[in-house]
Amino acid sequence: MARTRVSSKYQIVIPKDVRETAKVRVGQEFQVITKAGQITLVPDKPIAAMRGFVRGMRTTGFREKKDRF
């Protein structure tokens, strides 16, 4: 398990093995999410990377608004 430490400027270094596994690039941006004392870094993805992620989704057979409760 990789370990790191917070510097006096509140910065951390992501260990090399973690960077390589997660394919972190120089200049890459992350969303920082905190929940129940946990800090999670989620890499931002460009919109172009999302292209086709719903391919094959069913687009017919949905009820009309008048049929909803």
HELIX and SHEET records of a PDB file:
HELIX    1   1 LYS A   16  ALA A   22  1                                   7    
HELIX    2   2 ILE A   47  MET A   50  5                                   4    
HELIX    3   3 LYS A   65  ASP A   67  5                                   3    
SHEET    1   A 2 PHE A  30  LYS A  35  0                                        
SHEET    2   A 2 GLN A  38  PRO A  43 -1                                        
END                                                                             
